[in-house]
Amino acid sequence: MKGLTLAELQQLPATVDLLTAARALGLGRTKAYELAKKGDFPCRIIRVGVAYLVPTAELLKLLGVDPSIPSKD
């Protein structure tokens, strides 16, 4: 899976799906779902039915990105 650029990360909506978050963290699909099901995903996740959503602000914080600073890429 190709990673996300800083500019792409900063343009994400308030929540992203689990696979987008996994891609940003360098995790594969299987590992991401395994961690989510065990409650061990690196940041908070929200389960809505069978879907997992990740708050974008928490993902950015985990990656050390300040969403209020414009990206240069």
Backbone torsions as a table, in degrees:
resi	resn	phi	psi	omega
1	MET	NA	132.8	177.6
2	LYS	-73.6	136.7	178.8
3	GLY	-71.2	168.9	178.4
4	LEU	-97.6	143.0	174.9
5	THR	-78.5	164.6	177.7
6	LEU	-59.0	-42.1	179.5
7	ALA	-61.6	-42.0	179.0
8	GLU	-65.1	-40.6	179.0
9	LEU	-61.9	-42.9	-176.3
10	GLN	-72.1	-13.7	179.3
11	GLN	-98.8	5.1	-179.1
12	LEU	-69.5	152.8	176.1
13	PRO	-69.2	-177.8	-176.1
14	ALA	-58.6	-33.6	174.6
15	THR	-132.5	153.1	176.2
16	VAL	-127.1	159.8	178.6
17	ASP	-73.1	163.7	-175.8
18	LEU	-59.0	-39.1	-177.8
19	LEU	-68.9	-34.4	175.9
20	THR	-65.8	-43.5	178.0
21	ALA	-63.6	-42.9	179.4
22	ALA	-61.0	-42.5	178.9
23	ARG	-59.9	-43.4	179.6
24	ALA	-65.0	-32.4	-178.7
25	LEU	-89.9	-3.4	-179.9
26	GLY	77.9	23.3	178.6
27	LEU	-98.9	147.0	173.7
28	GLY	-80.9	167.1	-178.0
29	ARG	-57.4	-50.4	-177.2
30	THR	-61.0	-46.4	-179.9
31	LYS	-63.5	-41.0	-179.4
32	ALA	-60.9	-47.3	-179.8
33	TYR	-68.2	-36.1	177.4
34	GLU	-60.8	-48.0	179.0
35	LEU	-64.2	-41.8	-179.3
36	ALA	-62.8	-45.0	-178.9
37	LYS	-64.4	-32.5	179.3
38	LYS	-85.6	-7.1	-176.9
39	GLY	77.5	22.1	-177.2
40	ASP	-111.9	16.4	178.6
41	PHE	-61.6	144.1	-174.3
42	PRO	-57.4	-22.4	175.2
43	CYS	-135.9	172.5	-176.0
44	ARG	-60.8	140.8	174.6
45	ILE	-126.1	154.1	178.5
46	ILE	-117.8	125.4	179.1
47	ARG	-98.5	124.6	178.1
48	VAL	-122.6	102.7	-174.3
49	GLY	63.1	-119.6	178.3
50	VAL	-98.8	-1.2	-178.3
51	ALA	-94.5	145.6	174.2
52	TYR	-110.2	130.5	177.2
53	LEU	-119.0	146.2	-178.9
54	VAL	-120.6	125.8	175.8
55	PRO	-61.8	122.2	-175.3
56	THR	-59.3	-41.3	-178.7
57	ALA	-59.5	-39.5	179.4
58	GLU	-70.0	-36.0	177.1
59	LEU	-64.2	-46.1	179.0
60	LEU	-61.3	-42.3	179.2
61	LYS	-61.4	-43.9	178.5
62	LEU	-59.3	-36.2	-180.0
63	LEU	-83.7	-1.8	179.5
64	GLY	75.8	29.0	-178.6
65	VAL	-109.7	130.2	174.8
66	ASP	-90.2	111.2	-175.9
67	PRO	-64.9	-14.7	-179.3
68	SER	-85.4	-11.0	178.9
69	ILE	-95.0	122.9	-179.4
70	PRO	-61.1	144.2	178.9
71	SER	-78.1	151.6	177.0
72	LYS	-102.4	0.2	179.4
73	ASP	-95.1	NA	NA
